[in-house]
Amino acid sequence: MIISIEAAQRLDSRGKPTVQVWVTTGKGTFRSLVPSGASKGAYEALELRDGDASVYQSNGVLKAVRNVNEILAPAIIARKFDIGKDLANIDALMRELDGTTDKSNLGANAILGISMACARAGAAEQNVPLYEFLRQQSRSHKPYIMPVPFFNVLNGGVHSGNLMAFQEFMIAPVGATSLTHAVQMGSEVYQTLKAVIKSTFDGAATGVGDEGGFAPPISKPHEALDLLVTAIEKCGYTGLVKIGVDPASSEFFNSGIYDLGFKHPPSTSSDTKLFATQLSQLYRELIAKYPIVLLEDPFAEDDWTAWSEFNETCKVELVGDDLLATNIDRIKTAEEKKACNSLLLKVNQIGTITEAIEAAEMAFSLGWSVFVSHRSGETTDDFIADLTVALGTGHLKSGSPCRGERVAKYNRLMDIEAELDAQGQRHLYAGTNFGQTHAL
């Protein structure tokens, strides 16, 4: 039984306020810290902010905190839920109390904080690890699948101060023998990349962006990809480490035009302004030249025609982030339009753990891949590491192997792998099958 639920305002990795929740039961006190995104899709659940310009530049979350302490907590405690069995019912009650489709009344950040903490409390009540508790909630099958980590090692877009329009360039150690080996490979390529950037530019170019990736003075996608290929080759990992790209193109889309120069000084030049067909051709050229295995949000969230036409001949995993917003209705529309073949799963886009699991289950039922993701405004909460293993998604992204809030997820995954090894529990490293784990 739940004894108490409390919330407070704390900070995320960008120094902006977020919601922290404590749920206390007879088994102890269980905490969650809610993440926040910088590039947010229009269809995400609403993150409630105070809007008081005199405090945290309008970013305070005391309204969400009050909603936890004064509305959600009393209602949940009064129902005397069985915390070990009733996560779905707790999430359903919170959605009912909010009464909106986007959780804009009480705030997705308030609701998610409780949902995450209750999942941890439920696992303790059942005397199982969080990943096993979530696996049972999702009815996922064993053996456990350890994911390929996609490390965001070069930052652009709204995550950095350079002129690169594309937001993320990721490395994926698909040729590793285990998750722990993959982290080693990713770290080695990251450190080598730092040396390559320093020798190509200067020491100042090795500063990092919001997600721990480097943000050197580059502006063209091929410049970033050349740097990655060089670092991978220097490590001796050619063929073993692949690349993922997230342009986050909604950020540079306006009135039917994709402006790859949106971060450049004002100019009348049309060289960087592309129609969807031209941008599609750029992607095809990059995929043909570089070892790219995953492309996320290559088009804007409502540019359905571009998505569908590109997907007809796309030979890599095509991930919908802003397009889908971890939302079942958007997933259904994307399936009807044959717009993509993979769901980016962000728990704060939808606002409850139950709904996130349902979205993943629907994506798997369609034969899609599921790619679990952090947010740029992260916390040291490592919840998504357990969620990734629980759902058997085969891959996740949690930033670079740098910055504590990013490394916390990779460290947790290594802990899980070590725990499974010690217990003699069968598990697999997804490797080159990272996008087809639902068929394993």
Salt bridges, closest charged atoms under 4 A:
GLU44 OE1 - ARG375 NH1 3.12
GLU47 OE1 - LYS40 NZ 2.54
GLU47 OE1 - ARG49 NH2 3.10
GLU132 OE1 - ARG135 NE 2.82
GLU168 OE1 - LYS397 NZ 2.99
GLU211 OE2 - HIS159 ND1 3.34
GLU211 OE1 - HIS374 NE2 3.25
ASP226 OD2 - HIS222 ND1 3.79
ASP246 OD2 - LYS397 NZ 3.37
ASP259 OD2 - LYS273 NZ 3.98
GLU296 OE1 - LYS397 NZ 2.86
ASP302 OD1 - ARG330 NH2 3.48
GLU317 OE2 - HIS395 NE2 2.81
ASP321 OD2 - LYS346 NZ 2.85
GLU335 OE2 - LYS338 NZ 2.83
GLU355 OE2 - ARG95 NE 3.47
GLU355 OE1 - LYS103 NZ 2.94
GLU361 OE2 - ARG139 NH2 3.67
GLU378 OE1 - LYS409 NZ 2.79
ASP381 OD1 - ARG120 NH2 2.72
ASP382 OD1 - ARG120 NH2 3.21
ASP386 OD2 - ARG412 NH2 2.81
GLU405 OE2 - ARG403 NE 2.67
GLU405 OE2 - ARG406 NE 3.00
ASP421 OD1 - HIS427 NE2 3.06
